[in-house]
Amino acid sequence: MTEKVDFKKTLASYRAKRGVFEVIEVPEMQYLMVDGHGDPNTSPEYAAALEALYPVAYKLKFASKRQLDRDYVVPPLEGLWWADDMAAFTTSRDKSQWHWTMMLMVPEWIDAALVDAAIAEVRSMGAPEKLDDIRLESLAEGTSVQTLHVGSFDDEGPVLARMHDEFIPAQCLRLTGKHHEIYLSDPRKTAPEKLRTILRQPVS
């Protein structure tokens, strides 16, 4: 029987501690990605991105097990977030001004041909709206600061302010990449106060 890999257990970059800012080295990884803009709570574009990402991710998982004899747990949803004025993200939390890239990590043994085949299979079953916007892309964040936030997404602001304005400068580091979130909880099944989200910021 094929051993199923769970990257949340095998990669240190999927682990973080609540109330602790840690400097870590994040390995280069590849993702299925879809870009968009606007409030994730109300934007049809955001919902459409997830409706396209997940079917492709699961087709890849099944193809990997069937064709390559390598099984894995589909990793958690992740997102890169930014705004033209970052105060809209950390202070005012004006979600209408947010840009985002939603992502699902895929193992290094998955290649572009397998992704193309998975997209074609999903298309044959009725193409989601943003299916053609999916791309396979590597992300090399390197040195990063991360912590675990437990609670509502709307309560992240003070944690990010401490990370950006206190911890990172105190380590003689500077922000270099986009704010990165990893969603360890399913918001459809988890109370807001119990949501577990890794908050990451690449630095140099």
N, C-alpha and C positions, 0 to 999 in steps of 0.2 A: 504494500500500500504506500502511495506517495505521501511523504511527510509534508504537512501544510505549514508554511512559514507565516508567522504573524510578526510583521515588522514593528508593531508597537512594543513587542517584547525583545526583539533582536537589535534594534537601533536605538542608541542612547538619545538621539535627537528627537525621539518620540516620548521622552520622559522629562518631567520637570517637577519642581517642588513648589507648593503654594507658599507665598510670602518670601521666597528666596530668588534673587536674581543670580543666574549662573552664566559664566562665560564658557561657551562650548565651541567645538569645531564641527560644523555640519558638513557631511560629505556631499559631493555633487550627486544629485539624483535627477531622474527624469519623471515628467508628469504629463498627463493629459490636461490641457489648459483651455479655458474659454474666458475671454475678456468681456467687460461690460461696465456700466455706469449706473449709479443711482442707489436709492435706499433698498437694501436687500429685503426689508420687510414688506415692501409694496411694489417693487419693480417687477413687471412681467418678464423683463430681460433676465433678471437673476433666476427666477423660477425656471425659465427656459434653458438657462445654462446647466442647471442641475439635471433637468429632464434629458439633456443630451449626454452629459458626462457619465452618469451611472450605468445606462445600458451598455455603453462601449466598454467601461471598466469591467463589467461582469462578463461580457463576451470574451474579453482578453483573458480573464481569470480561467474561464472554462477551456479556452483554446490552449492556454499554457499547460493546463493539467492533461488535456487530451493529446495534444501534439508533442509536447516537450517533456511530459511526465514530471512537471514541476507545479505544485499547487501552492496557493498562498491566500491569505485573508486580504480582501480588498481594503487598503488602508483608509484611514479617516479622511473626510473632506478637509481641504486646506484652502486658504485664501490669502492673496496678497492685496493689501489695501493702501490707498494713498489719496491725496487730494491736492489740488493746485495750491491751496493754503492749508498746511497741515494742522492749523488750529481747528479747522472744520472737523478734523478727526479726533484730536486729543482733548480739545477744550469745549467747543460749542456742540460737537457731535452732530453737525448738520449733515445727515446721511444723504441728502439729495445731492451733495457736492462730492460724494465719494466715487472713486474709480476702483475697480477690482479685477482680479484674475482668480477665478475659482479653479481648483486643481485636485486631481487624484493621482497619487504617486503610483508608478508602475515599475516593476523590478527591472534591473539592468539587463536581464536576459530577454526582455521583450523588445523586438525591433520594429522599425517603421512599417515593414511589410505586414507584420501581424496586426498592427494598429489599423492599417488600411483595410485589411480583411474584416476586422471587427466592425469598423465603421460601415463597410459595405453590407455586412450582415444585418446591422441595425437598420440601415436604410431600406433593406428589402422587406422589413417588417412594419414599415411606416416611419418615415424620417422625422425625428424631433426637429423643432424649429431651428435650433442652433447647431445641428449636427455638423454642418459644413464649416462651422467656426472652430471646431476642436482641432488642436494641434498637439503634437508630441514635441516637448522641448525640455532640455536640461536646465537645471538651476544650480548654480554653484554659489552658495551663500558664505561658506567659510566661517570665519570667526563671527559669532553671534552671541547676543544676550537673550536669555529666555527665562520665563517663569510660568507657573501654573496659576491661572485665574479661575476661581470657583465662584459662580454667580452669574447674574444676568449680563448679557453683552453690553447693555447700557451702563453697567457699572465699571467698565474697563478703564474709563478716562483717567481716574486718579492713579491707577496702577501704571498706566503708560506714562503719565506725567513724572512719576517717581523714576521710572526706568530711563526716560529720555533726559530729564532735567537734573537728576541727582546721581543715580548709579553710574550711568555711562560716562558723564564728565569726570566723576570721581576716580574712574579707572583710566583716565587719560585716553579715552576712546572717543570716536565720533560716529554718527549715524552714516551709513553708506548705502543701504538698500531699502527696499520697501518693507513696511510692517507686514508681518507674517502671522497668521493665526491657524492653529490646528484644532479641529473640533472633535474632542474625544467623546462627547455626548451627542445624542440625537435630540435636537430641540423639540421634535414632535412627541417624544416619549419622556422627556425629563423636565421637571419643574425648573423655572428660570434660576432660582437660588441654588440649584444643584448642578448647573451646567459646568463642565470642566473644559477649559480652553487653554491651550498653550499659546502664549504671546511671545513672539520672537522678533528681534531687531538685529539685522546684520550690522557689524561695526568694523572699524579699522583703527 
